[in-house]
C-alpha cells in the first residue's frame, strides 16, 4: 500500500494540488497562478549537482542547495513581492519543500 501511496502523494502534491491552492489564493488568476506554482518544481534542477542525480532513499531537504533552510527563507521573503505571480512562484517553492519533506517523513517508516 505504501508503494502506491508515496508516489501518489508526491506527484499529486507537485502537479495537482498547486492548482487547488492557486484556486484558493488567486481565484481570478488560478490557472496562471497554478502554472507559476508548478514552475517552482524547477528548484529540482539542483538534483543535477548530486551524485547520483536521483537516489530514491535520499531526503532532498537539507541535501540539495535549493532545498535548504536559507533557500526556504528566500522563498518566504519572496511572498512580500507585490506581484501575485512572484508570490505564486514563492508559494510553489514552499509547497514543493513541504511535499518533499513529507517524502522524508514517509522514508523514515
N, C-alpha and C positions, 0 to 999 in steps of 0.2 A: 504493500500500500504506500509506504514512504517513497518507493522508487517512482511511483506515479505522482504523488503529491508534491514532491520537491520541484520537479521541472514545471509543473502546472503553476505553482505559486511563483516561481522565479520568472518564467516567461510571461505569465499573466500580469505579474507585477511590473515588468518592464515595458510591455507592449499594449496592455488592455486598460489597466487601472488608471494610467495617466489621462486617458480621455474622460473617465469618470471624475477625476479630480479637477480637470480643466472645466468640465461642465459645472461643477460646484462653485469654483472660484472665478471663472471668466466666462460666464454663461453666454454673453453676447459674442464672444470670440472663441468658443470652446474648441472648435475644430483646429484652428491655427494654434491655440494655446496647447492643445493635446500634442500637436506635431512638435512644438517647441519643447515640451516635456520629453517626448520620445527622442528628440535630438540630443538631449542630455545623456543618452546612452553612449555618446561619443567619448565620454570620460573613460570608457573601457579600452580606448586606444592605448592607455598606459600598460595594458597587459602585454603589449608588444615588447616592452622593456624587460620582461621577465623570462627566465629560462627554467622550465619550459614555458611557452607562451600560455598554455592552458593546463591547469592542474585541477582536476575535479575535487581534490581534497584540500585545496589551499583556500584559506579565507582571504578575500580581497581586501577587507577592511584592515587598514594599518600596514598592508604589504605593498600595494601599488601606490605610486605617488599621488594620483588624483582620487584616491580612496582613503586619505589620511585626515587626521583632525584639522590640520591647517587648511586643507582643501575644503573640508566641510564648513569651516568658519568663513572662508572666502565665499562659498555659495550662499551662506546665511547673510553675509553682508550685501550680496547682490540683490537680496529681497527689498532693499530700500531704494533701488534704482527706480526712478519714476517712469518706467516703461513696463506695461503689462507683459510684453514679450520677454524682456530680460527677467522679470520676476517669474514667469512661467518656466523659463530655462533653469533658473536657480532652484525653483521648487522641484523641477525634474531631476536635477543633480542630487538634491537632498533625498528625494524619494528613491532614487537609484541606490544611494548609500543605505537607506533603510531596508530595501529589498535584499541587497547583498548582505547586510547584517543579519537578516532573517535566515539566509543561507548558512551563515556561520553558526547560528544557533542550532539549525537543523543538523549540521555536520557533527555537532558535539553529542548528539544522541546515538 
